[in-house]
């Protein structure tokens, strides 16, 4: 294999690993949000999130106990996932490993993931609102419960005008602003 093929293989490998990491880290992030926002933990989707993440969270919980409703073990897991991904990326591209840069970049990635998750959840909530709250799937109340803590304060500030709720639009604009403000890939 020549250098071009090796670089293409490294890029494809990184892309695959990054997508798997983002998917699992998103599930862990939702696990963190469920108790934090008092989302129904008996919801079938909440149960799936718990079952998928429990094998990796349980060993960390031996040392890291929850702080109130904040699942410290799940937070450390998601941080470790981001640290491992960044270390792998640095190794793939022969960049020196700087521990503080890895930590700062991982925290940055985590914040960007949280903002991106909320952006997606709010867009989905808006789409669901077009069909009404009567949609009978367990993920629907989960989405409402996850987005309501962000949208409720905005609804108090900006009441509906002519029956139209502008809080999701404002939230989306603020989230996009914050995502642009945070430097990607520190």
MILUMBA-923209 format. One line per 5 residues: number of its first residue (from 1); their letters; for each residue x, z, y of C-alpha. Coordinates in Angstrom, 3 decimals. Layout:
<atoms>
NUM = a = X,Z,Y ~ ...
</atoms>
This chain:
<atoms>
1 = xxxxx = 0.000,0.000,0.000 ~ 1.258,-0.793,3.428 ~ 1.005,1.411,6.531 ~ -2.244,-0.184,7.735 ~ -4.019,0.582,4.458
6 = xxxxx = -2.733,4.144,4.410 ~ -3.946,4.692,7.977 ~ -7.349,3.200,7.100 ~ -7.565,5.445,4.031 ~ -6.658,8.491,6.123
11 = xxxxx = -9.320,7.560,8.715 ~ -11.987,6.999,6.053 ~ -11.061,10.244,4.289 ~ -11.215,12.172,7.536 ~ -14.575,10.607,8.446
16 = xxxxx = -16.062,11.584,5.088 ~ -14.708,15.146,5.265 ~ -15.815,15.507,8.875 ~ -19.376,14.433,8.050 ~ -19.604,16.801,5.080
21 = xxxxx = -18.179,19.616,7.231 ~ -20.620,18.942,10.062 ~ -23.577,18.929,7.709 ~ -22.598,22.185,6.004 ~ -21.505,23.828,9.275
26 = xxxxx = -24.881,22.877,10.778 ~ -26.620,24.596,7.870 ~ -24.448,27.698,8.376 ~ -25.231,27.597,12.104 ~ -28.944,27.554,11.324
31 = xxxxx = -28.351,30.530,9.009 ~ -26.808,32.388,11.960 ~ -29.745,31.489,14.216 ~ -32.486,32.546,11.763 ~ -31.994,36.339,12.051
36 = xxxxx = -30.667,36.123,15.596 ~ -33.862,34.462,16.862 ~ -36.134,36.310,14.429 ~ -37.156,33.102,12.691 ~ -39.339,33.543,9.605
41 = xxxxx = -36.816,34.159,6.835 ~ -39.526,33.640,4.204 ~ -40.066,30.050,5.334 ~ -39.094,27.775,2.388 ~ -36.583,25.912,4.567
46 = xxxxx = -35.023,29.225,5.664 ~ -34.762,30.166,1.994 ~ -32.961,26.895,1.180 ~ -30.531,27.475,4.070 ~ -29.859,30.981,2.737
51 = xxxxx = -29.329,29.790,-0.863 ~ -26.978,26.969,0.170 ~ -24.766,29.214,2.271 ~ -24.890,32.495,0.350 ~ -22.083,31.683,-2.161
56 = xxxxx = -19.583,31.333,0.709 ~ -21.015,34.032,2.986 ~ -21.340,36.772,0.336 ~ -17.554,37.262,-0.214 ~ -17.001,37.528,3.543
61 = xxxxx = -19.838,40.034,3.903 ~ -17.834,42.513,1.810 ~ -15.521,42.869,4.818 ~ -17.647,41.581,7.705 ~ -20.970,43.324,8.084
66 = xxxxx = -23.722,42.052,10.400 ~ -23.689,43.333,13.967 ~ -27.350,43.959,14.635 ~ -29.061,40.628,13.952 ~ -25.777,38.679,14.321
71 = xxxxx = -24.426,37.511,10.947 ~ -20.704,38.017,11.498 ~ -19.764,36.800,8.007 ~ -21.585,33.482,8.548 ~ -19.939,33.119,11.973
76 = xxxxx = -16.481,33.674,10.484 ~ -17.320,31.169,7.728 ~ -18.270,28.463,10.223 ~ -15.155,29.232,12.266 ~ -12.989,29.003,9.125
81 = xxxxx = -14.610,25.667,8.266 ~ -13.746,24.314,11.702 ~ -10.213,25.724,11.538 ~ -9.653,24.122,8.132 ~ -10.988,20.786,9.353
86 = xxxxx = -8.758,20.843,12.427 ~ -5.713,21.822,10.348 ~ -6.457,18.958,7.946 ~ -6.865,16.539,10.843 ~ -3.560,17.670,12.328
91 = xxxxx = -1.882,17.260,8.926 ~ -3.365,13.771,8.426 ~ -1.941,12.615,11.738 ~ 1.358,14.529,11.531 ~ 0.617,16.713,14.544
96 = xxxxx = 2.224,20.151,14.769 ~ -0.013,23.096,13.894 ~ -0.409,25.386,16.907 ~ -2.548,28.390,15.896 ~ -3.982,29.059,19.363
101 = xxxxx = -4.780,25.384,19.893 ~ -6.487,25.305,16.478 ~ -8.575,28.367,17.361 ~ -9.491,27.099,20.839 ~ -10.403,23.684,19.466
106 = xxxxx = -12.478,25.221,16.678 ~ -14.399,27.438,19.111 ~ -14.934,24.382,21.301 ~ -16.217,22.425,18.289 ~ -18.555,25.274,17.395
111 = xxxxx = -19.999,25.424,20.908 ~ -20.442,21.651,20.973 ~ -22.151,21.848,17.573 ~ -24.572,24.517,18.815 ~ -25.453,22.481,21.910
116 = xxxxx = -25.780,19.283,19.860 ~ -27.981,21.037,17.295 ~ -30.295,22.242,20.048 ~ -30.395,18.786,21.585 ~ -31.522,17.328,18.259
121 = xxxxx = -33.982,20.177,17.576 ~ -35.618,19.794,20.987 ~ -35.975,16.025,20.568 ~ -37.549,16.611,17.144 ~ -39.860,19.266,18.632
126 = xxxxx = -40.981,16.782,21.299 ~ -41.682,14.154,18.653 ~ -43.600,16.717,16.593 ~ -45.657,17.677,19.630 ~ -46.984,14.124,19.741
131 = xxxxx = -48.460,14.649,16.279 ~ -49.736,18.137,17.052 ~ -48.786,21.501,15.662 ~ -51.027,20.925,12.642 ~ -48.380,19.035,10.649
136 = xxxxx = -48.151,20.816,7.300 ~ -44.460,20.941,6.461 ~ -42.407,24.168,6.374 ~ -39.734,22.701,8.645 ~ -42.202,22.304,11.529
141 = xxxxx = -42.699,26.034,12.265 ~ -38.959,26.530,11.772 ~ -38.215,23.959,14.485 ~ -40.763,25.558,16.843 ~ -39.275,29.005,16.209
146 = xxxxx = -35.715,27.785,16.795 ~ -36.514,25.905,20.015 ~ -38.978,28.334,21.591 ~ -36.299,30.831,22.783 ~ -34.666,27.992,24.745
151 = xxxxx = -37.857,26.380,26.025 ~ -39.942,29.500,26.803 ~ -37.848,30.623,29.816 ~ -37.969,27.072,31.190 ~ -41.755,27.000,30.717
156 = xxxxx = -42.023,30.158,32.813 ~ -39.918,28.561,35.574 ~ -41.577,25.131,35.434 ~ -45.254,25.356,34.497 ~ -46.899,22.265,32.999
161 = xxxxx = -47.861,19.661,35.593 ~ -51.129,17.864,34.838 ~ -50.914,19.202,31.288 ~ -47.417,17.817,30.691 ~ -44.674,20.240,29.635
166 = xxxxx = -41.423,19.227,31.317 ~ -39.355,22.074,29.828 ~ -37.973,19.937,26.946 ~ -36.827,17.282,29.426 ~ -35.069,19.885,31.574
171 = xxxxx = -33.517,21.486,28.474 ~ -32.257,18.102,27.242 ~ -30.727,17.317,30.641 ~ -29.012,20.737,30.787 ~ -27.731,20.412,27.207
176 = xxxxx = -26.361,16.925,27.904 ~ -24.678,18.222,31.063 ~ -23.088,21.096,29.141 ~ -21.943,18.777,26.356 ~ -20.232,16.528,28.910
181 = xxxxx = -18.734,19.538,30.637 ~ -17.119,20.866,27.457 ~ -13.975,18.983,26.605 ~ -14.247,17.300,23.207 ~ -11.399,17.671,20.748
186 = x = -9.264,20.278,22.498
</atoms>
